[in-house]
Amino acid sequence: MTAKFIRTVCAAAALYFAASSVAFAQDEASAPNRASTAQTEKSPTANAPKSSGVEQPGARAGHRTVTPRATADTLVAIEKAGVLRVGVALIIPWAMHDKNGELIGFEIDVAKKLARDLGVKPEFHPTPFRDLIPDLLAGKYDIIVSGLSISAERALKVDFSNPYNETDVKLIASAKSPAAGEAKLEAFDKESIRIGVLEGSTAEDMTGVVLPNAQIIDYTDSGEAFNDLVDGKLDAAVADSPRPDIVAQLFPDKVKCLCDIALSTYPAAFAVPRGDVEFVNFLNAWIASRTSNHWLERKRAYWFKSTDWQTKL
C-alpha cells in the first residue's frame, strides 16, 4: 500500500501538475533565469521573494501592473451557461485523480458543493499552478479553487474571497542530510543545504525568507521533489501541510518531518476577476454558511487529518 501510494502521488503530480506560480503574470522574457528542475541550482540572489507583477519598461522601481476591472456579471453568466468553470492545480490531497481517473480531493469537493449551491454543474480545468491566474484573466474559467494563498501582489490581479482554509508550510528532511539530526530550522540555513520547493509557491517564498542561505531548488512537479527527497538527492523539501506529514508517515526511515515547526501559516481563498463585487459577496456568504454548518470543517478533517482517502488512489 505504501509503495503504491507514493507511486500514485508522484505519477499524478507528474502527469497533471506543472506547478510554479509567479510566473503569475510575469513575462517569460523578464523573468529571472531560474532552475525549473532539480538539476539546475539558482543563483544566491534568487532566494529573495519574487514579484508576481509585470515590470513595465521605464517604470519606477517596484512598480506593479494592476489588472483592469472585469465588466461581466459572472453570476449571471454562470446561471445562463449552467456551468461553473473551475481552475484547479493538481496537488495531493487538494486535487488529484483516483484509480478510475476521476478528480477527487478537498478542492474538488469544495467546488462541487459550490456549484451545487449555485444550481449549476462544475466544469474542472486542471491547470499548472503558475498558469492559474493568467488563465483566469484570459477568461478560461470563472474561479480559482486551488488553495491559493492571499497576497497583496496577487490582489493586484484578482479579487479574493474571505479565507475558507488555512495551511501550514512545513519542512521535511532527508535522513541522509547532516542537518536532519538537529531537528531545527536553523540547521538548514546553510549554503551546502539543498531544499526542493514548488516553483512560485508560498512555500518557495517562505523558504527564501526563513532560510536565505540555503540553495533553493525549483521544481515544476511536486512529485519529483518528493522523489528526490526520498532518494537522498535533496537535504530537505518545503511544502504545504499535510504533504510533508504524509511522506514522513510513508518513509519513516528515509525522511524526517519537522512537523511541529511551521515556516508560515497562510489563509487560502477563492480568486475571481477583479471588480466583480457581486460574485465575491456571494462567495463570502457561501463560506460563512458552510462554516457555520461545519461542512468545511468536516471536509478539512477528512482530507487533511485522515488518510482514509488513500484507498481511492
N, C-alpha and C positions, 0 to 999 in steps of 0.2 A: 504493500500500500504506500509506504514511504517513497520508494524509488519511483513508482508510477505517478505519484502526486507531483513530485518535483519535476519529473519529465513533462508532465502536463502543464505545470506552471510555466516552465521555460518555453515549451512549444507554443502555448497560447500567446505568450508575450512575443515570441519570435515571429509568429505568423501575422499577428494583428496589431502589434504595438510598436510604433516608431517614435517613442516618446521623447520629445525635447521641446521645451516651451519657449523661451523668449527669443526665439525667432518669432515670437508672438506678433510681430508686425515689424520686425527688423528686416531691412533689405539684406539679401544674402551678400551683396557687394560690400555693404558697410559693416557686416558682422565681423567680429574678430576671427582670426584663423584658429579654430578650436578643434580639439580631438572629438571625433564622432564615434570612436570605438575605443576599446581598451588598449589598442596597440600604440596610440599616439598620446603623449603627455602634453598638457597645456603649459604655456609659459607661466612663470610665477605671478605675473600680473593678472592672469585670468581668474584668480580666486576672488577678485573684487566682485561685488554684486552686479549683475547685468542689468542693462536697460531694456525695457520692452517697448520703448518708443522709437520712432524713426527719426534719426537726426537729419535735419534739413540743411542743404548747402547754405553756408553763410549764417546759419542760426547761432544764437548765443549759446555758450557752453551750458549743458544741462537741459537745453530746450527739448520738449516732447510735443509730438503732434497729437492733437485732440480729435477724435473721430466725430464727424458731424452727427447731429441728432437724427434718429430714424423718423420717417414721416408716416410709415404704415401703422395701422392699428393691428397689432399682432393677434390679439384675442379674437377679433372679428375674422381675420384671415384664417386662423386655426379652425374656428367654427365652420366657416364656409368650406374649407378643404376636408374637414372631418378627420384631420390628422395632425398630431403634434410631432414635428420633426426634431429629433434629439441628437445633438452631438455628444459623443462619449468616447473617451480613450480607454482602451482595454488594459486595465491594471487590476490584477487579482488582489483582494476579492471585491473590488468595486465593480468591475465588469469583466466578464470572461465568457468563453464558450464551454458548454458542458460536453459530455461524451457524445451527445447527439447533434452537436453543432449549434445548439440554441444559446442565445445570450442569457446569462444569469449574473447575479451579483447585487450588491447593495444599491448602486445607482440605477440598475435595471429595474429593480422593484420600485424605487422611488419614481422613476419616470413613468412606469406603467400605472402606478396609482395616481400620479398627477394627471395623466391622460384620461384615465377613467373618470376622475372627478370633473374633468372638463367636458366629458361626454364624447370624446374622440378616441381614435386609435393611436398608439405610439408608433413612430417610424424611426428606427435607430440608424445612425450614421457613424459607425466606428471610424475614428479619426486619430492620426498621430497627435500626441499631446501638444506638440509645438504648433500644429495647424488648427487647433480648436477655435481660437479667437479669430484668426484671419478667415476661416471658413464661415464662421457665424456672420462676420461683417460682409462676406460675399453673398449672403442670403442662402447658403446651402442648408441651413436648418434654423429653427426658431429659438432654440435654447441650448445652453451647455449644461449638462447634468453629469459632472465628472469630477466631483470633489475639488473643484477649482478654488484655490485659496484667494481670499480678498487681499488686494494690494492697491496702493494709490496709483501706481503706474498702469495697472490693468484697468483701473476705473476711468482712465482717460480714453479707453477703447470701448468699454462695455458698462452696462449698469448691473450692479449686483443686487440680489435679494438679501434679506436677512440671512444669517447663517442657519443651516439646517444640520450641520455636523461639525465636529471638532476633531482634529487629528494631531497626534504627536509625531515628531520627526525623531527617529532613533538611529543609533549606530550599532552595527553588528560586525564583529571582528573575526578574522581567520584565526584558528587555533595556532597556526604556524607563525603568526606575527609576534615579534618580541614585545609589542605594546599590549597584547591581549592579557598578559598576566597581571598587569597593573590595574585593570578594570576601572580606569578613569579616563575621561575625555582628554585631559592634558597630555597623556602618553601618546596620543595620536597626532599631536600638533608638532610634527617634525618633518623636515624636508624629505627624509627617507621613507616616509609613510605614504602609501598609495591607497586612495579612497575612491571607490566607484560610486557614481551618482547618476541619476536620471537627468540628462541634459535639459537645462531650462526650468527645472522643477524648484519648488520651495526648498526641497532637501539640498539641492545644489547651492542655492543662495546661502542657506544657513550654515552649510559646511564651510563655505568660504569665509563667513563671518566668525564662526566659533573656532575653526581650525585653519587659520590663514596660512600657516606654514606648510601644511600637508600638500602633497600632489593630488589634485582633484582630476580624476579620470572620467570623462563624459561617456555615457552610453546612450544610444538611441533605443535600446532594448533592455528593459529592466531584468528580463530573464537571463540575458547574457552576463549582466553584472553579478547576479547571484551565483551563476555557474562558475564564474572566475573566482568568486569569493570562496566557494566550497572547494575549488581546485587549488586554492592557496596562491593564486596569481595576484590577489589584492590583499592588502592588510586589513581593509575594512570596507564596508558599504554603508551608505546612509540612505534611508528611505522612510516613507510614511508607515507608521504602525497600522495594521498588525503584520505587515510583511516580514520585518526582521524577527518578530516573535515566532512566526510560523516556521521560517527557515531554521531558527535555533532549535525548535522542537524536533524538526526532521533530521537534523545533523548535529546532535549534541557533541559528537567527538571531533567535529571539524570546524565549528564556529562557536562564538560566544557572544551573546547579545547583551549590550549594556542597557537592558530593557527598563531599568529603574531610572535612567537618566534621559531626559528629553532635551534635544538641542533646541527645540522650539515647539510651541503648540499654536496651531493656526485655525481660524474659522473657515469653513468651506461653504460656498453659496452657489445658487443658480446665477448664470450670467446670460444677459439678453442684450440686444442692440440698445445703444444709448438713446434716451429720450422717451422710451415707451413706458410712461409712468403707470398707465392702467395695468399693463402686464406685470410690472414689478409689484404693484399693490395687490394684485390677485395672488402672486406667488407668496408674498408676505402673509396674507390671510391664510393661504393653504398651509404654510409652515406652522403658523400659530395653531391652526385647527388640528393638524396631525401631530403636533407636540402635546397639546392638551389631552388628546385621547390616547397618548402613549404609543401611537402607531410607529412613529420614527424611532422611539426608544426600543421597541421590540425588534425592529429591523436591524438597528445597530448591534443589539445583543446577539442576534443570530449570525450576522456576517463578520463581526469584529471580535466577539468574545467567545464564540464557539467555533468548532471545526466540523460541525455536522455536515456542512455543505461540501466537504471534500469528497463525499461518496458520489456526488453528481459528476465529478470530473473523470 
